Amino acid sequence: MKTQNRLNGILTYLCCALSLACLPLAGHASNLIQTTAVGSSTGWNTSGIWRTNGVGTAGPNPVAGNTYECQSNTIPFGNNVNNSRMRNLYASTSPNPQTFPGDSLTMDANTEFRTKRISSSSVPPVIFPGVGGNPGLILNGGVLNTGDDGTFQIGGIIQVASTSLICPGDNGAGPTPRPNRAFTINGQLTGGGDLVILQTPTNRAQTISGTNNTFSGQWFVKAGRLLGSTPGSLGTNSITIDPLLLPPSPPLDPNVAATNAWFNGPAVLEPGYTLNSAGVLTLTNGGIMRLHQSTVFTAAYIEGVALSAGTHYFPELYASFPNNFDPGGSGAITIQTYGAPPALPPSILAPPLPQVTYAGNTSRFSVTASDNGFPPMTYQWQRNGTNLVNAGNISGVTNSILAVSSVSAADVLGYDVIVTSASGSVTSSVVTLTLATPPSDAYPSAVLAAGPVAYYQLNETGDPSAGNLPAYDFVGGYAGLYGTTVQNGFTSIAGPRSSDGFAGFAVGNTAAQFSNPSPGAKINVMPWNLNTNTVTIMAWINPNDVQAQNNGLVYCRGGSTVAGLSYNTVGVLTYNWNNEQPTWSWSSGLTPPLNQWSLVALVVTPTNATIYVFNTTGLSSSSHTYTHVNQGFEGTTLIGDDSFDGGYGTRAFKGTIDDVAVFNQALSQSQLLALYSAASGTSSFPPSVAVPPVSTSLYQGQTAQFTGLAAGSEPLTYQWQAGAVGSGVYTNIVDGGQFSGSSSPTLTVSGLDLPNALDYVVVVTNSAGATTSAPPATLTILITNTAENIIITNQQASGLDWDTVSATTSWLDGLAASTSAAAKPGSTYEVMPGARLRTPQNPTAITFPGGVLTVDGDGVWNVNPGAGATIGEIRFKQPTYGLVNGSVNFQKLRMNGGQLDAGNDGVVIIGGEIDVLTNTPINNDGGNDRGYLMNAWLTGGGNIEYHGYVQTNFMLTYSNSLNIACTSNTFSGRWNLVTGTLLGTGPNSLGTNHIIVGANAALETTYDIKNTNAYLILNGRMFLHQTNVFRSLVVNGKSVAPGTYSSGTLNTSYPTNFPLTWTQLNGVTNSTSSGAITVLSNALPFITSQPQSLARNGQQNAQFVVGAIGGQPLVYQWQAGAIGSGVYTNLIDGGNVSGSTNATLTITNLVAA
C-alpha cells in the first residue's frame, strides 16, 4: 500500500510538472501566431488557434504578457474566401465594450480583422490598449472589415506599419454594397504606412476621431467616405480621392487587386474641422470633397488642374469643378506653405432675397452663412444702412431671420445683414421690400380671406435658371427659391385659366413646371414653424405623367419634421406625418387625372387625415383615422419634390403646380368647396363616392365596418342599404340590434352571423343630386370552430410576428393569431420554452388578438436565448417615432417562467393585464437606452427580475427605465433589479413588496412608498426625492437601525447609494435628492434565493447554496429530514458534511439512503 501511495504521488507530481512545462514561463513573453479563418463567436478566444510560430504547440487564449499576430495562410484577401481572419467576441454573453487582452495584435498582409456585433442593437467597441504606450493593434498590411451592419468603434493605440486597408465590404470584399457598415477609429492612430478606404458606399462615413493622432502616412479613398471629425484627426498628410485607384499590391495579392469586382466610387473626403495639412490634396476621376470648413494644403490637384496659391472659396470651387464638390457646401481651400492657417472671414452662402407682400402682412428676410471654421457667428440686420433693434414691428435683428410684421409703406426700404465671426465680418447685398397690390381675381381673393399662413401664387416671371429667383409668399413672408430647372412664367408656363374651366384665376395666370429626374426641379421655401397637428396644405396640380416614384408635391424633411403630401409608388396620393409607417403606407385610392388641373388638399387633424381632389370631372375624398402628433415644420419645405431623393430629383413631381397655400387650421369640406367654387364659378356639386366600401370576409361573431366617404355640396345625407349577393336589389338599413351608423359615412355591423352575408352600398344625397357607391361591398361570413390551446415552439426570425401565417415559423395551427382568435373564439395561446414570439413592427399601437397568452420557461434570464433554450420570450418590436412610443396591449398575459424583451430602441408601452405566476425576467437584449412603460395591471405572486441592458455596470447617462404606472396593481411578488432603473410613477404602483436593488441597478418613485411590511435591500442606487417608509432597510448588506433619515444624512453615510444628483429619467421631473426614509425595525433574516433540489448518483458530491440578508451577523444552520416528512434535524460538520453553519452546504461521496 505504501508503495502504491508513493507511486500515485510520483505520477501526480510528474503530471503537474508536464503541465507546467507547456505554459509560457513567467517573465518570458511569447509571440503567438494564427493563420485560420476564425468564424466562431468566440473570436480571439477560439480554442487552439494561437500557436508558437503559427504551427507549434497551441498556446492559451490571449493574455497580458504575450503578443499575437495574424499571418497570411497564402489565401489572398477577397470576396468570401478563407484568408487568415480574426474576429472580436460576439456571443450573446460577450462583454460590451471589449478589450483585447494581449499586449498587441498584428494584422499582416492578406489578413483581416472582422468586427461582429453581439446583437442587432449591441455593437461593441473594440479596444486595443497596448502596453507602456506601445500600440495594441498593428496594421502591417492587414484589413479592417465589418461583418455586420453598424458603426464599430476601434479604440486604444493603432499603428499603421505599412499600407493597410479599411474595407467594410460584404464577406470581406464582396460585390454587394453594405451601406450601413462603418468604422469609427477613436483611438490614437500612429505609424507611417498608408491607409486605403475601399469597397463601401458613402452612406456612413469611415470616421477618424482620435484627438492625439500622430499618423504620418497618406490617405487614399477608392470607394467610401473619409470623415475627420475632430481637430487634427487626419494629421498633416497627403490625401488622394480617386474612384479608379487600383487597390495596392502589396498588401493585396496582385491577382486579387486586378480581378476583384472593386467599387469604382463614389469616393468622398469630408473634413469636419479646420484641416491644416503639409501634404497634397488630389481629387481625380470624379473624387469628391464635401467642403464646409477651412482647409489648407501645400498643393491641390483637381482633375489634373493645380490650384493656384491663395484661398479658393466654395462657390469658386463648385463653379469650376461641379463634379468634385458636393452642392450646398461652404468654406475654402487655401494653398500655402505649411504653417498657421489663414483666418477666413465668414461666407454668405444664401443671401437675403427681396420680399414682396401685401400691406398688413409679414415679410421675412433670411441669410445662410458659414463661419468657415472660426466660430462664433453673429448677425446684425440693417435698414437703409442703420442697425435695427427689436422694437415695434421688427424682430430677429441679431438672428439669421429678420421679421417685419404689419408691413406698411414706411417699411418699403433696403435691408442687409452684417455677419461676423471670430476672424472678421461680411455684409450682404441690399435687398428691397415691396408692397404688392392685393389680387382682384376670385380664387386668390378667396384664399386670402381664408387666412393662410403662407401662400405661393407662383406667378413670378423671372428666369429660375439663374439660381436666385424668389418664390414669394405674399402673406407670411416665407419666401422660397426656385430650383434652376423649374420652368415658370419666364417660359410662359400656364396655370389654371378660364380655358380650363377656372375663370377665378387671372387672365394669363402662370405656374411652375417640374421635371423628373432633375436635381433643380424644386422650390425651397423657408421654415413655417407651425408646431401643430392641425393643418391644411393645398395646391393646384396638373400631372403630365404617371407619378409612381413617391413623387413629392409639398414635403418637409427638416429639423425633426417629416411631413407632407405626395404620391406613393403606384401613383396614388398619400401623406406622411412624423415619418410614421401607418401614414406613408396608407393609400387614399385617389389619383388625379393626367393633363388636367385639380385642386388637391391634405387636411390633418389630431385624429384624422383627409385628402381631397376637386376637378371638372368630379369631386372626391378619402379619409384615414390616425392619431397625429405635432410637427414643427421647422426646416426647409420643398414644393415639387421630396428631399429623400438626396437632391437628385428622382422624387420630383412630373407636371405643373400652382397656388400652394398652407393653413394652421383644418379646413372643412365646405370651406374647400367654397375655394374651388371661387376658381370654377360653380356653386353646387352633386355627391361623389370616389373610394367605395370594400368587400371583406369575416368570421361569425366579428364586427364589420364599411366606409363610403363622399364629396359634394353640403349637407350630405347617407343611407346604407343591403341586398342579396349579386341581386342588385337593396333595402334600407336602420340603426338597431347589430347595425349602427346606417345614416353616416361608416356602417358598423356587430355580432356577425350567416344572415349578414349580403351586398352593401351607400346612397349619398344632396341638393344637387344623389349617387350610389359601386361596386357593392360583399360581406362573406366564415364558420367558426371550437377553441384550442395554440402553441408556438420555434423562434420567429426578424420580420415575422404573431400574425405570420406559417406552421413552421409561427403558431402550429398555421394561422395568424388574428385569424385563429376569430375562427376559434375562446382559444388560448402559449409560447413554449425555447420559442420567441415577436410583436408586429407596425402599427404603433397593437393589441394581441387572443384572450389569454402564456409565456413558459424556467424563469432563468437568458439574453437573446437561442433555439432549445429553457425559456420562452416575447420580443417587442413596436416602433418609436420621435416622442411617439409603440404600445402593445394584452387581454391577459400570463408569465409562467418566460421573459419579455425590448427589441427596439425607445420605450415600449405595455397595457392590459400581466399575471406574474413565477419569476419573470424583463430585459433589453442590447446595450442601448431602452425602456418599458407598464400601464398594464400587474397581478400574481411571482417575482419580477429586471435587466435594463446587457452592460455589467450601471449606465449613469441612460434615461429610460422599467416604469410601473398602474395604480391598481395587486402584484405581490418581489422586485429584483439586476441592471437598470425601476421607476414607480403611479401611486402605490410598486405595491408593498420587497425590493432588491442590485449593485448595477437603481430605484426611483414619484410617490411616497409606505412599505410597512417589506424590505428595501439596496446594493445599488436610490434616486430619493419622496418620503418613504420601509419595515427594514439593508444597505450594502448591513441593516440600518430604526429611525428617520433625511436624504442628506443618507448621502453622507452612503454617498454612492443615495446620490445627490442623477440623470433625469423619462417620465420624471426630478434629478436632485430630497425627502427621507423611515425605517421601522432591524432587518430579520430574509432569504433572497432558495437552495435548489438536486439529483445525484452515488459517490458524487452535492452542494446547496442559500442567499440571505438581514441584520449582521447572520447565523446559518442547515437541517435535513426524510423527504416529505417536514421533520428536520440539525446537521453538523464531519465525515462527508461541511459548511453546515455557512451559506453553502457541501456533502461529498454521496450514499443512497
KABEL-V969853 format. One record per residue. RES is the residue in one small letter. SS is DSSP state (helix for helix, strand for strand, loop for the rest). OMEGA is omega in whole degrees, 0 to 359 (999 if undefined). Layout:
# KABEL-V969853
RES:SS:OMEGA ; RES:SS:OMEGA
This chain:
# KABEL-V969853
m:loop:179 ; k:helix:179 ; t:helix:180 ; q:helix:178 ; n:helix:179 ; r:helix:179 ; l:helix:178 ; n:helix:179 ; g:helix:179 ; i:helix:181 ; l:helix:179 ; t:helix:180 ; y:helix:181 ; l:helix:180 ; c:helix:180 ; c:helix:180 ; a:helix:179 ; l:helix:180 ; s:helix:180 ; l:helix:182 ; a:helix:182 ; c:loop:185 ; l:loop:176 ; p:loop:180 ; l:loop:180 ; a:loop:177 ; g:loop:178 ; h:loop:183 ; a:loop:177 ; s:loop:170 ; n:strand:183 ; l:strand:190 ; i:strand:173 ; q:strand:183 ; t:loop:184 ; t:loop:173 ; a:strand:185 ; v:loop:182 ; g:loop:185 ; s:loop:178 ; s:loop:176 ; t:loop:171 ; g:helix:184 ; w:helix:176 ; n:helix:178 ; t:loop:187 ; s:loop:169 ; g:loop:184 ; i:loop:184 ; w:loop:184 ; r:strand:174 ; t:strand:183 ; n:loop:177 ; g:loop:183 ; v:loop:184 ; g:loop:183 ; t:loop:179 ; a:strand:178 ; g:loop:182 ; p:loop:170 ; n:loop:185 ; p:loop:178 ; v:loop:176 ; a:loop:180 ; g:loop:179 ; n:loop:171 ; t:strand:188 ; y:strand:186 ; e:strand:170 ; c:strand:178 ; q:loop:180 ; s:loop:174 ; n:loop:180 ; t:loop:174 ; i:loop:184 ; p:loop:176 ; f:loop:180 ; g:loop:185 ; n:strand:171 ; n:loop:178 ; v:loop:185 ; n:loop:174 ; n:loop:179 ; s:loop:189 ; r:strand:175 ; m:strand:177 ; r:strand:170 ; n:loop:179 ; l:loop:181 ; y:loop:169 ; a:loop:184 ; s:loop:181 ; t:loop:182 ; s:loop:181 ; p:loop:176 ; n:loop:4 ; p:loop:182 ; q:strand:178 ; t:strand:177 ; f:loop:189 ; p:loop:180 ; g:loop:180 ; d:loop:178 ; s:strand:174 ; l:strand:179 ; t:strand:177 ; m:strand:181 ; d:strand:181 ; a:loop:180 ; n:loop:169 ; t:loop:182 ; e:strand:169 ; f:strand:184 ; r:strand:180 ; t:strand:180 ; k:loop:177 ; r:loop:179 ; i:loop:175 ; s:strand:183 ; s:loop:181 ; s:loop:183 ; s:strand:181 ; v:loop:189 ; p:loop:167 ; p:loop:179 ; v:strand:189 ; i:strand:177 ; f:strand:189 ; p:loop:185 ; g:loop:182 ; v:loop:175 ; g:loop:180 ; g:loop:177 ; n:loop:184 ; p:loop:176 ; g:loop:175 ; l:strand:181 ; i:strand:177 ; l:strand:182 ; n:strand:185 ; g:strand:183 ; g:loop:186 ; v:strand:167 ; l:strand:183 ; n:strand:175 ; t:strand:180 ; g:loop:180 ; d:loop:172 ; d:loop:179 ; g:strand:174 ; t:strand:186 ; f:strand:178 ; q:strand:176 ; i:strand:184 ; g:strand:181 ; g:strand:178 ; i:strand:184 ; i:strand:180 ; q:strand:174 ; v:strand:186 ; a:strand:176 ; s:strand:185 ; t:loop:184 ; s:strand:190 ; l:strand:164 ; i:strand:190 ; c:loop:180 ; p:loop:185 ; g:strand:180 ; d:loop:180 ; n:loop:181 ; g:strand:180 ; a:loop:183 ; g:loop:186 ; p:loop:181 ; t:loop:179 ; p:loop:177 ; r:loop:189 ; p:loop:184 ; n:loop:180 ; r:strand:182 ; a:strand:174 ; f:strand:164 ; t:strand:179 ; i:strand:183 ; n:loop:173 ; g:loop:179 ; q:strand:181 ; l:strand:183 ; t:strand:175 ; g:loop:184 ; g:loop:175 ; g:loop:180 ; d:loop:175 ; l:strand:183 ; v:strand:177 ; i:strand:182 ; l:loop:172 ; q:loop:177 ; t:loop:173 ; p:loop:185 ; t:loop:182 ; n:loop:176 ; r:loop:182 ; a:loop:166 ; q:strand:195 ; t:strand:175 ; i:strand:188 ; s:loop:179 ; g:loop:183 ; t:loop:181 ; n:loop:184 ; n:loop:174 ; t:loop:181 ; f:loop:184 ; s:loop:178 ; g:loop:180 ; q:loop:175 ; w:strand:173 ; f:strand:176 ; v:strand:175 ; k:loop:177 ; a:loop:181 ; g:strand:182 ; r:strand:177 ; l:strand:180 ; l:strand:170 ; g:strand:191 ; s:loop:181 ; t:loop:183 ; p:loop:177 ; g:loop:189 ; s:loop:180 ; l:loop:179 ; g:loop:181 ; t:loop:193 ; n:loop:174 ; s:loop:182 ; i:strand:179 ; t:strand:179 ; i:strand:189 ; d:strand:180 ; p:loop:181 ; l:loop:177 ; l:loop:174 ; l:loop:180 ; p:loop:189 ; p:loop:173 ; s:loop:0 ; p:loop:12 ; p:loop:183 ; l:loop:172 ; d:loop:184 ; p:helix:181 ; n:helix:179 ; v:helix:182 ; a:helix:184 ; a:helix:190 ; t:helix:183 ; n:loop:182 ; a:loop:183 ; w:loop:174 ; f:loop:175 ; n:loop:180 ; g:loop:357 ; p:loop:180 ; a:strand:190 ; v:strand:170 ; l:strand:178 ; e:strand:174 ; p:strand:180 ; g:loop:182 ; y:loop:176 ; t:loop:185 ; l:strand:179 ; n:strand:188 ; s:loop:172 ; a:loop:185 ; g:loop:185 ; v:strand:174 ; l:strand:177 ; t:strand:172 ; l:strand:185 ; t:strand:179 ; n:loop:179 ; g:loop:174 ; g:loop:191 ; i:strand:172 ; m:strand:172 ; r:loop:189 ; l:loop:172 ; h:strand:179 ; q:strand:168 ; s:strand:178 ; t:strand:184 ; v:strand:176 ; f:strand:175 ; t:loop:176 ; a:strand:177 ; a:strand:180 ; y:strand:181 ; i:strand:185 ; e:loop:176 ; g:loop:181 ; v:strand:180 ; a:strand:174 ; l:loop:179 ; s:loop:178 ; a:loop:181 ; g:strand:185 ; t:strand:180 ; h:strand:183 ; y:strand:185 ; f:helix:181 ; p:helix:177 ; e:helix:182 ; l:helix:182 ; y:helix:179 ; a:helix:183 ; s:helix:185 ; f:loop:185 ; p:loop:180 ; n:loop:184 ; n:loop:179 ; f:strand:176 ; d:loop:179 ; p:loop:179 ; g:loop:183 ; g:loop:178 ; s:strand:178 ; g:strand:186 ; a:strand:168 ; i:strand:177 ; t:strand:176 ; i:strand:181 ; q:loop:172 ; t:loop:184 ; y:loop:181 ; g:loop:181 ; a:loop:178 ; p:loop:179 ; p:loop:176 ; a:loop:184 ; l:loop:174 ; p:loop:179 ; p:loop:177 ; s:strand:174 ; i:strand:183 ; l:strand:178 ; a:strand:184 ; p:loop:176 ; p:loop:177 ; l:loop:174 ; p:loop:183 ; q:strand:174 ; v:strand:183 ; t:strand:173 ; y:strand:179 ; a:loop:179 ; g:loop:179 ; n:loop:185 ; t:loop:171 ; s:strand:179 ; r:strand:174 ; f:strand:184 ; s:strand:176 ; v:loop:172 ; t:strand:185 ; a:strand:176 ; s:strand:176 ; d:loop:178 ; n:loop:176 ; g:loop:181 ; f:loop:179 ; p:loop:0 ; p:loop:181 ; m:loop:180 ; t:strand:184 ; y:strand:170 ; q:strand:179 ; w:strand:180 ; q:strand:172 ; r:strand:184 ; n:loop:175 ; g:loop:180 ; t:strand:179 ; n:strand:176 ; l:loop:173 ; v:loop:178 ; n:loop:180 ; a:strand:178 ; g:loop:181 ; n:loop:182 ; i:strand:176 ; s:strand:179 ; g:loop:187 ; v:loop:177 ; t:loop:177 ; n:loop:179 ; s:loop:179 ; i:strand:176 ; l:strand:179 ; a:strand:175 ; v:strand:183 ; s:loop:179 ; s:loop:186 ; v:loop:176 ; s:loop:181 ; a:helix:181 ; a:helix:181 ; d:helix:183 ; v:loop:184 ; l:loop:178 ; g:strand:184 ; y:strand:172 ; d:strand:182 ; v:strand:174 ; i:strand:178 ; v:strand:185 ; t:strand:174 ; s:strand:180 ; a:loop:184 ; s:loop:180 ; g:strand:181 ; s:strand:177 ; v:strand:182 ; t:strand:180 ; s:loop:172 ; s:loop:180 ; v:loop:177 ; v:strand:188 ; t:strand:170 ; l:strand:185 ; t:strand:174 ; l:strand:180 ; a:strand:176 ; t:loop:180 ; p:loop:183 ; p:loop:175 ; s:loop:182 ; d:loop:191 ; a:helix:187 ; y:helix:180 ; p:helix:177 ; s:helix:179 ; a:helix:178 ; v:helix:180 ; l:helix:180 ; a:helix:180 ; a:loop:174 ; g:loop:179 ; p:loop:171 ; v:loop:180 ; a:strand:182 ; y:strand:181 ; y:strand:181 ; q:loop:175 ; l:loop:178 ; n:loop:179 ; e:loop:181 ; t:loop:176 ; g:loop:184 ; d:loop:180 ; p:helix:186 ; s:helix:178 ; a:helix:176 ; g:loop:182 ; n:loop:182 ; l:loop:178 ; p:strand:166 ; a:strand:192 ; y:loop:167 ; d:strand:186 ; f:loop:185 ; v:loop:186 ; g:loop:180 ; g:loop:180 ; y:loop:186 ; a:loop:177 ; g:strand:180 ; l:strand:179 ; y:strand:168 ; g:loop:191 ; t:loop:181 ; t:loop:176 ; v:loop:174 ; q:strand:183 ; n:loop:180 ; g:helix:178 ; f:helix:177 ; t:helix:173 ; s:loop:175 ; i:loop:187 ; a:strand:170 ; g:loop:177 ; p:loop:182 ; r:loop:179 ; s:helix:180 ; s:helix:177 ; d:helix:183 ; g:loop:183 ; f:loop:183 ; a:loop:181 ; g:loop:177 ; f:loop:181 ; a:loop:173 ; v:loop:182 ; g:loop:179 ; n:loop:180 ; t:strand:185 ; a:loop:181 ; a:strand:181 ; q:strand:185 ; f:strand:179 ; s:loop:184 ; n:loop:354 ; p:loop:177 ; s:loop:181 ; p:loop:182 ; g:loop:184 ; a:loop:180 ; k:loop:171 ; i:strand:178 ; n:strand:179 ; v:strand:184 ; m:loop:177 ; p:loop:179 ; w:loop:179 ; n:loop:183 ; l:loop:183 ; n:loop:187 ; t:strand:167 ; n:loop:177 ; t:loop:188 ; v:strand:171 ; t:strand:176 ; i:strand:181 ; m:strand:181 ; a:strand:170 ; w:strand:181 ; i:strand:177 ; n:strand:182 ; p:strand:178 ; n:loop:180 ; d:loop:177 ; v:loop:180 ; q:loop:185 ; a:loop:182 ; q:loop:185 ; n:loop:186 ; n:loop:183 ; g:strand:173 ; l:strand:174 ; v:strand:192 ; y:strand:177 ; c:strand:168 ; r:strand:182 ; g:strand:185 ; g:loop:179 ; s:loop:186 ; t:strand:164 ; v:strand:185 ; a:strand:176 ; g:strand:181 ; l:strand:184 ; s:strand:169 ; y:strand:172 ; n:loop:185 ; t:loop:178 ; v:loop:173 ; g:loop:180 ; v:loop:180 ; l:strand:175 ; t:strand:178 ; y:strand:175 ; n:strand:176 ; w:strand:181 ; n:loop:181 ; n:loop:180 ; e:loop:186 ; q:helix:179 ; p:helix:176 ; t:helix:185 ; w:helix:177 ; s:loop:179 ; w:loop:177 ; s:loop:179 ; s:loop:186 ; g:loop:184 ; l:loop:177 ; t:loop:178 ; p:loop:182 ; p:loop:179 ; l:loop:173 ; n:loop:179 ; q:loop:180 ; w:loop:175 ; s:strand:169 ; l:strand:179 ; v:strand:181 ; a:strand:170 ; l:strand:179 ; v:strand:182 ; v:strand:172 ; t:strand:179 ; p:loop:185 ; t:loop:189 ; n:strand:170 ; a:strand:180 ; t:strand:174 ; i:strand:179 ; y:strand:173 ; v:strand:180 ; f:strand:175 ; n:strand:186 ; t:loop:178 ; t:loop:177 ; g:strand:178 ; l:strand:181 ; s:strand:178 ; s:strand:179 ; s:strand:188 ; s:strand:181 ; h:strand:178 ; t:strand:183 ; y:loop:178 ; t:loop:183 ; h:loop:174 ; v:loop:178 ; n:loop:170 ; q:strand:187 ; g:loop:189 ; f:loop:184 ; e:loop:178 ; g:loop:180 ; t:loop:174 ; t:strand:178 ; l:strand:167 ; i:strand:177 ; g:loop:181 ; d:loop:172 ; d:loop:187 ; s:helix:177 ; f:helix:177 ; d:helix:176 ; g:loop:180 ; g:loop:182 ; y:loop:176 ; g:loop:181 ; t:loop:174 ; r:loop:179 ; a:loop:177 ; f:loop:177 ; k:loop:181 ; g:strand:188 ; t:strand:180 ; i:strand:178 ; d:strand:171 ; d:strand:176 ; v:strand:181 ; a:strand:181 ; v:strand:181 ; f:strand:174 ; n:loop:175 ; q:loop:178 ; a:loop:178 ; l:loop:178 ; s:loop:178 ; q:helix:181 ; s:helix:177 ; q:helix:178 ; l:helix:178 ; l:helix:178 ; a:helix:177 ; l:helix:179 ; y:helix:178 ; s:helix:178 ; a:helix:179 ; a:helix:188 ; s:helix:185 ; g:loop:179 ; t:loop:185 ; s:loop:182 ; s:loop:185 ; f:loop:177 ; p:loop:182 ; p:loop:178 ; s:strand:175 ; v:loop:185 ; a:loop:180 ; v:loop:185 ; p:loop:175 ; p:loop:189 ; v:loop:176 ; s:loop:181 ; t:strand:176 ; s:strand:182 ; l:strand:180 ; y:strand:174 ; q:loop:177 ; g:loop:178 ; q:loop:180 ; t:loop:178 ; a:strand:174 ; q:strand:177 ; f:strand:181 ; t:strand:176 ; g:loop:183 ; l:loop:182 ; a:loop:172 ; a:strand:181 ; g:loop:180 ; s:loop:180 ; e:loop:7 ; p:loop:175 ; l:loop:175 ; t:strand:182 ; y:strand:173 ; q:strand:177 ; w:strand:180 ; q:strand:177 ; a:strand:178 ; g:strand:180 ; a:loop:183 ; v:loop:177 ; g:loop:185 ; s:loop:185 ; g:loop:180 ; v:loop:187 ; y:loop:174 ; t:strand:182 ; n:strand:173 ; i:loop:176 ; v:loop:179 ; d:loop:178 ; g:strand:182 ; g:loop:182 ; q:loop:195 ; f:strand:172 ; s:strand:180 ; g:loop:184 ; s:loop:178 ; s:loop:179 ; s:loop:179 ; p:loop:183 ; t:strand:176 ; l:strand:177 ; t:strand:177 ; v:strand:183 ; s:loop:178 ; g:loop:187 ; l:loop:173 ; d:loop:189 ; l:helix:181 ; p:helix:180 ; n:helix:180 ; a:loop:187 ; l:loop:168 ; d:strand:182 ; y:strand:176 ; v:strand:175 ; v:strand:177 ; v:strand:181 ; v:strand:186 ; t:strand:167 ; n:strand:185 ; s:loop:183 ; a:loop:179 ; g:strand:181 ; a:strand:177 ; t:strand:177 ; t:strand:182 ; s:loop:180 ; a:loop:355 ; p:loop:179 ; p:loop:175 ; a:strand:182 ; t:strand:177 ; l:strand:178 ; t:strand:181 ; i:strand:179 ; l:strand:184 ; i:loop:178 ; t:loop:180 ; n:loop:182 ; t:loop:181 ; a:loop:178 ; e:loop:164 ; n:strand:189 ; i:strand:188 ; i:strand:170 ; i:strand:183 ; t:loop:184 ; n:loop:177 ; q:strand:179 ; q:loop:179 ; a:loop:179 ; s:loop:179 ; g:loop:177 ; l:loop:179 ; d:loop:186 ; w:loop:176 ; d:loop:175 ; t:loop:182 ; v:loop:179 ; s:loop:177 ; a:loop:181 ; t:loop:181 ; t:loop:182 ; s:loop:183 ; w:loop:186 ; l:loop:177 ; d:loop:175 ; g:loop:182 ; l:loop:170 ; a:loop:181 ; a:helix:179 ; s:helix:178 ; t:helix:183 ; s:helix:178 ; a:helix:177 ; a:helix:183 ; a:helix:181 ; k:loop:186 ; p:loop:181 ; g:loop:180 ; s:loop:174 ; t:strand:186 ; y:strand:185 ; e:strand:174 ; v:strand:186 ; m:loop:176 ; p:loop:181 ; g:loop:180 ; a:loop:174 ; r:strand:176 ; l:strand:180 ; r:strand:172 ; t:loop:179 ; p:loop:181 ; q:loop:175 ; n:loop:5 ; p:loop:182 ; t:loop:180 ; a:strand:184 ; i:strand:176 ; t:strand:176 ; f:loop:190 ; p:loop:181 ; g:loop:182 ; g:loop:183 ; v:strand:176 ; l:strand:181 ; t:strand:177 ; v:strand:187 ; d:strand:175 ; g:strand:180 ; d:loop:177 ; g:loop:181 ; v:loop:184 ; w:loop:179 ; n:loop:181 ; v:loop:179 ; n:loop:184 ; p:loop:179 ; g:loop:177 ; a:loop:181 ; g:loop:178 ; a:loop:183 ; t:loop:181 ; i:strand:174 ; g:loop:188 ; e:strand:165 ; i:strand:179 ; r:strand:183 ; f:strand:183 ; k:loop:179 ; q:loop:184 ; p:loop:172 ; t:loop:179 ; y:strand:182 ; g:loop:179 ; l:loop:181 ; v:strand:181 ; n:loop:176 ; g:loop:179 ; s:strand:180 ; v:strand:182 ; n:strand:178 ; f:strand:171 ; q:strand:173 ; k:strand:177 ; l:strand:181 ; r:strand:181 ; m:strand:184 ; n:strand:180 ; g:strand:176 ; g:loop:182 ; q:strand:177 ; l:strand:184 ; d:strand:173 ; a:strand:187 ; g:loop:179 ; n:loop:175 ; d:loop:181 ; g:strand:181 ; v:strand:173 ; v:strand:181 ; i:strand:181 ; i:strand:180 ; g:strand:180 ; g:strand:178 ; e:strand:173 ; i:strand:180 ; d:strand:185 ; v:strand:184 ; l:loop:180 ; t:loop:182 ; n:loop:186 ; t:strand:173 ; p:strand:172 ; i:strand:193 ; n:strand:174 ; n:strand:188 ; d:loop:181 ; g:loop:182 ; g:loop:183 ; n:loop:184 ; d:loop:180 ; r:strand:181 ; g:strand:179 ; y:strand:166 ; l:strand:184 ; m:strand:171 ; n:loop:183 ; a:loop:173 ; w:strand:182 ; l:strand:178 ; t:strand:176 ; g:loop:186 ; g:loop:174 ; g:loop:180 ; n:loop:173 ; i:strand:184 ; e:strand:188 ; y:strand:173 ; h:strand:187 ; g:loop:179 ; y:loop:184 ; v:loop:179 ; q:loop:182 ; t:loop:175 ; n:loop:180 ; f:loop:183 ; m:loop:189 ; l:loop:186 ; t:loop:182 ; y:loop:184 ; s:loop:177 ; n:loop:190 ; s:loop:165 ; l:strand:187 ; n:strand:181 ; i:strand:191 ; a:loop:185 ; c:loop:184 ; t:loop:183 ; s:loop:181 ; n:loop:173 ; t:loop:179 ; f:loop:185 ; s:loop:179 ; g:loop:184 ; r:loop:172 ; w:strand:180 ; n:strand:186 ; l:strand:182 ; v:strand:174 ; t:strand:180 ; g:strand:186 ; t:strand:170 ; l:strand:183 ; l:strand:175 ; g:strand:181 ; t:loop:176 ; g:loop:179 ; p:loop:180 ; n:loop:183 ; s:loop:180 ; l:loop:179 ; g:loop:179 ; t:loop:188 ; n:loop:172 ; h:loop:178 ; i:strand:179 ; i:strand:183 ; v:strand:180 ; g:strand:185 ; a:strand:182 ; n:strand:182 ; a:strand:181 ; a:strand:179 ; l:strand:174 ; e:strand:172 ; t:strand:175 ; t:loop:176 ; y:loop:180 ; d:loop:178 ; i:loop:176 ; k:strand:183 ; n:strand:186 ; t:strand:180 ; n:strand:187 ; a:strand:180 ; y:strand:161 ; l:strand:178 ; i:strand:190 ; l:strand:171 ; n:loop:178 ; g:loop:187 ; r:strand:166 ; m:strand:177 ; f:strand:192 ; l:loop:171 ; h:loop:177 ; q:loop:176 ; t:strand:190 ; n:strand:177 ; v:strand:174 ; f:strand:174 ; r:strand:180 ; s:strand:178 ; l:strand:177 ; v:strand:181 ; v:strand:179 ; n:loop:175 ; g:loop:182 ; k:strand:180 ; s:strand:177 ; v:loop:183 ; a:loop:178 ; p:loop:180 ; g:strand:177 ; t:strand:186 ; y:strand:177 ; s:strand:179 ; s:helix:179 ; g:helix:178 ; t:helix:179 ; l:helix:179 ; n:helix:179 ; t:helix:182 ; s:helix:185 ; y:loop:188 ; p:loop:179 ; t:loop:184 ; n:loop:181 ; f:loop:184 ; p:loop:178 ; l:loop:179 ; t:strand:179 ; w:loop:176 ; t:loop:181 ; q:loop:181 ; l:loop:173 ; n:loop:181 ; g:loop:183 ; v:loop:177 ; t:loop:182 ; n:loop:171 ; s:loop:178 ; t:strand:188 ; s:loop:173 ; s:loop:177 ; g:loop:184 ; a:strand:175 ; i:strand:173 ; t:strand:179 ; v:strand:186 ; l:loop:184 ; s:loop:172 ; n:loop:183 ; a:loop:170 ; l:loop:178 ; p:loop:185 ; f:strand:182 ; i:strand:180 ; t:strand:176 ; s:strand:183 ; q:loop:173 ; p:loop:184 ; q:loop:176 ; s:loop:183 ; l:loop:171 ; a:loop:183 ; r:loop:172 ; n:loop:176 ; g:loop:181 ; q:loop:176 ; q:loop:177 ; n:loop:175 ; a:strand:180 ; q:strand:179 ; f:strand:183 ; v:strand:176 ; v:loop:174 ; g:strand:182 ; a:strand:175 ; i:strand:178 ; g:loop:178 ; g:loop:184 ; q:loop:356 ; p:loop:174 ; l:loop:178 ; v:loop:182 ; y:loop:172 ; q:loop:178 ; w:loop:179 ; q:strand:178 ; a:strand:178 ; g:loop:179 ; a:loop:183 ; i:loop:177 ; g:loop:185 ; s:loop:185 ; g:loop:180 ; v:loop:186 ; y:loop:174 ; t:strand:182 ; n:strand:171 ; l:loop:174 ; i:loop:179 ; d:loop:180 ; g:strand:182 ; g:loop:181 ; n:loop:180 ; v:strand:175 ; s:strand:179 ; g:loop:185 ; s:loop:178 ; t:loop:177 ; n:loop:179 ; a:loop:182 ; t:strand:177 ; l:strand:180 ; t:strand:175 ; i:strand:183 ; t:loop:175 ; n:loop:185 ; l:loop:176 ; v:loop:180 ; a:loop:181 ; a:loop:999
